[in-house]
Amino acid sequence: MTALRLSEHPRHIDHLRLHNGTTLTVRLVAPDDGEALQRYFRNLSVRSRYNRFLGAMSELSASELDRFVHAGENDRFSVIAVMMIEGREIIVGEARYGFEAATANFEFGISIDDRWQGQGIGSALLGNLECRAAALGTNRMFGDTLRSNDVMVALARKLGFSLLRHPDDWKLVRFEKPIDPMRQDIPCASWKLVAAQRRAVIPAEAGIQ
C-alpha cells in the first residue's frame, strides 16, 4: 500500500471519551507532526523509551521518523493520541502498527506519556487499535514487550490478551488476541468505512447474479 493521501486522514479520526469525561482524539500521524512527535519521544522517561523500543535510545533517527510520519507505506501506520490543553494540541500517546496480508496478522507497539499514565489512555488507545485491526481484516493482533514492563503486561491482561513465551528472545513476552473483523461492538472511523464498502458491494454482487 502506498502512503495515504493527507486528504484521507480525517476519515480515520476517532474521538474517544475517557472515564473522567475528557475527549481523547486518535488520528494518523501526518508529515508536519514530525517535530511534535520527536519532542514527545524525547520527553518520555528513559524507562518508557526503553520499554517502547526494547532498548536504549534518546530519540527517533531521521529515517525512523520519516517512516512514522508516512501513513500506509508498506501497510505500516502510526497514530497519535492527542488532547486539547489550554487551547493547544498535546500528544499524550502514540502507537505504530503493521498489517501482514499474507498471514492476516496485526503487530503493534504503543506508548503513553509518563505524565498521563494511569488515566485510561492506554486502554482507550489499545481498544481503538483493536478496531483498526478489524478494519484491516486481521484475525490476530499481537505485540512484544519486556518481561520487566509490568504496566504493559498488566494492561494486556486487563484487555483480554493472552501472554505467551516469545519465540526468539527470553527477555520479551508476547501478548496476542484473536480479532473478529466482523464485530460491530468496537466501532471506529476506519471500521465504519470498511462496513460501508461491504454494504455497497453486496447490492453490486446481487446485480451480477
N, C-alpha and C positions, 0 to 999 in steps of 0.2 A: 504493500500500500504506500502511495506517495503521501507527503505531508498534507494534512487537511488545510484547506484554504481558510484564511482568517475569517472570512465571511461566514464560514460554517461553525465557528467556535461557539457563538451564542446559542446554537441549537443543542449544545451539550452541557449547558449550565444547570446546576441544581442548587436550590435554596433549601437548606435543612434547618429544622428547628431543634435547638438543644434543649435539655431538660430545664435549664434556667430561663428559657424563653428567648435566648439570643439567637439571631439568624446566622448561620454559617453557610457561606457560598462556596461551592466547589466548581471549579472551571478548569478548562485546559490551559496549560501554560502557552503563552504567546512569545514571539521573539523579543518584544520590548519588555518582557518580565525578567530578562536575564540578570540585570543589575540587582533587582529586588530579591530574586531567588538566590543569587550568590551571597547577598547580605544575610539572608535567612540562614543559610548553612554556616556562615562564619559565626553567627550569633548563637548557634547551638552549643551546648556544653561539650567538652571534649568527649565525655562518655556517650552522649547522644549521637554525636557524629560517628564515633567508633561503632556503636550499635547499628546505625543506619547503613554504614558502608562496610561493616565487618572488618574494619581495620582502621589504622590511624590516617587521618587526612584533615587538613585545615580548611580546604575549600575545593570546589569543583575545578578540574582542569578546563582549559579553553575548549578542548574537543568534547569533554563530557557535558559542559554547559550547553554547547551547541546542540548536542543530542537531546538534552532536556527540553529545549525551547522549540523543537520542531515536531509537533504532534502528528503521529500517524506514520512516520517514516519507519519502514520495516516492521509495521504493526507494533510499534512501541509508542507509548503515550505517557505524558506527565500531566498531573493535575495539582493545583494548589487549593488549599482551604483558606479562605480569607474572611475577615470580619472588618466592619467599618468601626474604627475607633477615633473619636474626635474628628470625624469628617475625612479620615484617611483610611485607605485600604491597607490592612496589615495581614501579611502571610502568617498563619498560625500552625499550618501543617502542610505536608506535601506527600505525594505518592507517585511512583512510576510503575507502569505495568506493561506487560507484553503478552501478546496472544500468538500461539502457535497453531495455525490452522490444521496442520497435519495430525496433531495429537489432541486438538481442542483443549489444550492446557492454557491457563492464565496465571502468569507469575507476577508477583508484585513485591515492592518494598515501600515502607511508609515511615514517616517521622512526624513528631509533633513538637512544636516549640516548647522548651522546658518551662517557660513561664505560663503556658496554657495547658499543661498536662493536668489530668485529674478532673476535667470539666466535661467529659463526654465527647470530646472532639475526635479522639481516636476511634471510638465505637461508631460515631456518625460517619466518619470518613471511610472506615473499613466496610460498613454497611453499604455505602454508596458504591464502593468498588465491586461489591457482590453484584449489584445491579448492572454496572458497566460490563462486568464479566458475562452476565446473562445476555446482554445486548449483543455481544460479540459472538455468542453461540457456544461458549465454553461449557464443558462438562465437569471441570475440576479447576479450582484455583488453589494456589499454594505460595508460600513464601519461606524463606530461611532466616533464622536469627541465631545469635549466640546463645548457648545454653545459660549463660550468666545474665541474659536480658530478661529479668523476672517480669518487668512491666509488659513486654510484648507477649511473653508466654502466657501470662495471666489474661491479657486481652483476647488472645486467640482462643483460649479455653472458654472464656465467657461467651464468645460469639459462636461457639459450636465447632471449632476447628479440631481435628484430630492431630495429636503430636506424634511424630514419627522419628525414628533414627535417620539422620542424614546419610545418604548413600556414599558420600565421598569424604566427609570431614567430621571427625568425632566432636569437634568444638562447637558444631552447629546442631540445631534441631530444626526439623521441617514441620510446618503446620499446613494442613490441607483440608479442603472441604468440597464435597460434591455440589455442583450447581445445576439447577434445573432452568434451562434458558426460557422455558415457557411460563415460569412463575409470574404471577401478577400482583403479589403482595409486597414487592420491593420496587415499586415504580421509580424510575428516574428519567431524565430527558432522553438519554440515549436509548433506553429500552422502549420508550413510547414511540420514538422514531422508527425503530425496527418493527414494533407491533403495527404501526400504521402501514408500513411497507408490506407486511404479511397480509393485512386486510385488503390491500389493493391488488395483491397477486391472486387471491382466491377467486374474485369475480372474473379476472382475466383468464384463469385456467378453466373456469366453468364455461366461459365463452368458447374456448378452443374445442371443448368436447361437443 
